[in-house]
Amino acid sequence: MKAADQKRLLREMIFFRRFEERCFEAYMEHKIGGFLHLYSGQEAVATGVLEMTRRGKDYVITGYRDHVHAIKAGAPAREVMAELYGKETGSSRGRGGSMHIFDPTAHFMGGYALVGQPFPLAAGLALACKYKGTDEIAVCFLGDGANNQGTFHETMNMASLWHLPVLFVCENNQYAIGTRIDRSTAVTDQYKRVCGYNISSSQHDGQDIDTVMDAAAKAIEHVRSGKGPYFIEFLTYRQRGHSMSDKTAAYRSKEEEAEWARRDPITLYRDKLVKAKVVTDADVKAMERDVSNEIENDIVKFAEESPVPKVEDLNKYVLDDNPDPRWIGPLQNS
């Protein structure tokens, strides 16, 4: 990989971390309401996987921890932040909030609040790709806690039986809300759970973005070449609680948190690039300042200055005769 791309990826992860931390601050200031699930600590997974997809061509869908996935897929960060603020300029016109980021123009087909909901929708997207006869694929991100839902097993069976072009990406952050995986799941290695459906799978370190990209490239090639679905598991860790209502994560030991903090994906990649003389410590500090300025003076400013939805527009965007071309599904127009 070229040095310019390595620098870009480091900056992107720094950007995503600061974006999420700024969301935390805005929530504490009562500028963001509702539910808010932050992605801090898992940046290498979404960044690395989606770096290897075809932006704006492949379809991406995920659960409610969705801000980073949406932005990396191509949704404007301004509109994502505005959506969190409940503004008319948001990606869902302020009607969805944190758990329902949606941008069909970027082929980001949504974050979903119901656990396990994206599975069958991803299969539907993949089936549409297959019907169209293109080499587009669907990429479905999921958490380890979602894999105990019935939709997981139903979708795996269907995806394998129909030989669908879908990549399932399990971000195993060890906890389903506040329950550790070994207390809720008989088989803790999630990639092993799809063997009964004859789906190829593998498990990898989700904290090293180079490992993520290498594994994702092989999995994507498998799916895109017509070999059927693939299930890839990345071991990772969320640095904050499940949501803003879980501020202390008291169910985790401080020793465990400290161990994973030493494997922070941004720190690992920064140190690797510094050692390889791709960047200097001064370069990284400059990146951090630049990112903070962009988020504060452009993205947050845009969200705060945007108008709130009008009460008289309550029913707007509900019916399928909505005149806004932004909301015409990409599947019909590609």
HELIX and SHEET records of a PDB file:
HELIX    1   1 ALA A    3  MET A   28  1                                  26    
HELIX    2   2 GLU A   43  GLU A   51  1                                   9    
HELIX    3   3 HIS A   67  ALA A   73  1                                   7    
HELIX    4   4 ALA A   77  LEU A   84  1                                   8    
HELIX    5   5 SER A   98  HIS A  100  5                                   3    
HELIX    6   6 PRO A  104  ALA A  106  5                                   3    
HELIX    7   7 PRO A  118  LYS A  132  1                                  15    
HELIX    8   8 ASP A  144  ASN A  148  5                                   5    
HELIX    9   9 GLY A  150  LEU A  161  1                                  12    
HELIX   10  10 ILE A  181  SER A  184  1                                   4    
HELIX   11  11 GLN A  190  TYR A  197  5                                   8    
HELIX   12  12 ILE A  209  ARG A  224  1                                  16    
HELIX   13  13 LYS A  254  ALA A  261  1                                   8    
HELIX   14  14 PRO A  265  LYS A  275  1                                  11    
HELIX   15  15 ASP A  281  GLU A  294  1                                  14    
HELIX   16  16 ILE A  295  VAL A  300  3                                   6    
HELIX   17  17 LYS A  301  GLU A  305  1                                   5    
HELIX   18  18 VAL A  311  ASP A  313  5                                   3    
HELIX   19  19 PRO A  325  TRP A  327  5                                   3    
HELIX   20  20 PRO A  330  ASN A  333  1                                   4    
SHEET    1   A 6 PHE A 108  GLY A 111  0                                        
SHEET    2   A 6 TYR A  59  THR A  62  1                                        
SHEET    3   A 6 ALA A 138  GLY A 143  1                                        
SHEET    4   A 6 VAL A 166  ASN A 172  1                                        
SHEET    5   A 6 TYR A 230  LEU A 235  1                                        
SHEET    6   A 6 SER A 200  ASP A 205  1                                        
SHEET    1   B 2 TYR A 175  ALA A 176  0                                        
SHEET    2   B 2 THR A 179  ARG A 180 -1                                        
END                                                                             
